[in-house]
Amino acid sequence: MRTTKSAISTMAVCAALLVGAVFAPSGLGGWEEKEGVRVGVTGKLRPTVLPRHGRVPIGVSLGGKISSANVGEPPKLTKLTIEINRNGHLDTRGLPRCHLRSIRPSTNREALDACRSSLVGEGSFSANVRFPEQSPFPSNGKVLAFNGLDHGRPTIFAHIYGTEPVPTSYVLSFRIRHRSGTYGTVLETTFPEVTGEWGYVTGLTMSLHRRFSFRGRTRGYLSAGCPAPAGFTKVLFPLARTSFEFEDGLEIPAVIERTCTVRR
């Protein structure tokens, strides 16, 4: 049977739809706007050349920015959820754990001195701070991500420290849970309720990229393969889905899509 260019094109489209049905993507990230609130999301996957079968250590970088599309300030962020594609695997076996009491409060150097062996990533934080005496956050800070345990549950302790407008230290606890479906790993954190108009969170980025040795093997805190269908060497897939929840009940979801290539 002769295969035409049109048929090949149709087959490619069908394969793309099949991948879409499996992974349910809904966007390439970028900016999402709802009720006058704008949320910008970014994401990176490294490396992008991965095995079709099995997994290798990877690094994932995710970030979000919040602003108002209208005159005035956006509502305060109360909850952030990050869901990572089920093809990615989070592994803490053999990785030391950091205790919350060891890094709260502390500077970046003190946190590293206490929990360097538990470090799994880093990032940045920003907030609009008007009244330093009421805000738990610095206006700009470095984020250090540590592998930890909170009330018996696996957790990422995101340690935030900055010196402006005053030296401030805070820890966000990203609780980790696993589930079935498109997104297998869920990271979830809540932001503190603070009295007074101290300001609002404007941005958070975090890159998870730790490699470590356990039982004679090199492991990655995150590892993955490339879920390309048979016969295809490249695929577009949803790397992660985020959800930003605000104090007035507003929720803004966003999906970050990326491509990977099958390693030969």
Steps between C-alpha positions, in 0.01 A plus 500: 500500500641837400546754779453862395634814666145579604466162669830548681384842616172352622687228689717762668196701603332187639812417699508854639135470599574166664778656704268789586234257622749323722660810648210750474702815421319834493763765432862595459522696820549874458249742653157412630253774597180477702292767674776757462777279641788390277714194568806423287650151513826364360659158497813324380606137467866399485616295323234478231652191335381202704461121462173364367507226765626542853597824676807719546562791741350829383466857618169689497467876542161659567406859566203728542443877505190681624380845402182701459354569156308797642581797719569384853648190656416134441348302789736317735621156397384236750587167336727369225476153345755357256419171328778319312433264209474135604790413269723681749600308812597662833745287700621578854642156590844546652474879501557668839212695653502851633314585823286812499636614836851502347420770244230715664606771542834519322696676231588323174845413633361368828241291317768349275728432796216310668350314200738511205481121455119529459508774235294405192473835321486877518308797366380853573211677670349847472226692680360850524571585863369828643515441874810298594388450861188313379638301207641147534684543170787707362434709189755285314659181620696191402324165528681187617301176458570220749376142520306464824224335698206692647257318731618170355444606137765560230552875460710756320601778739536815288717723718465870410743763620552863403634821654259759355318685645629321812676161547220241482491120499201281418441136400228382263418130544411333171323179599557216252238244407460252218191403305387333180410689186680742271695667780656249739685729744329788679682778692274719710563792736296765679598858573453657844206717592643831613299784650548845353567611147859381494504429127480196275712228337609586146720209395653163583741281302645163594741269319525137617814331368674297773705192415629266768641151551313220671596132507772555243274671247461861392145612555306818432258666737291513182539254213307437179493354151351635178140378447510508119272245328662218301624628168547858621820653635356825637187583698326800651374431853379692807798535730297637790171658601481782754212648696516839674228558762428845645327630812178598321445146370651568159692207350720524190629173349769474233670217312864506389574292189844401378652259248743213545701295253562127520864418563659268246 
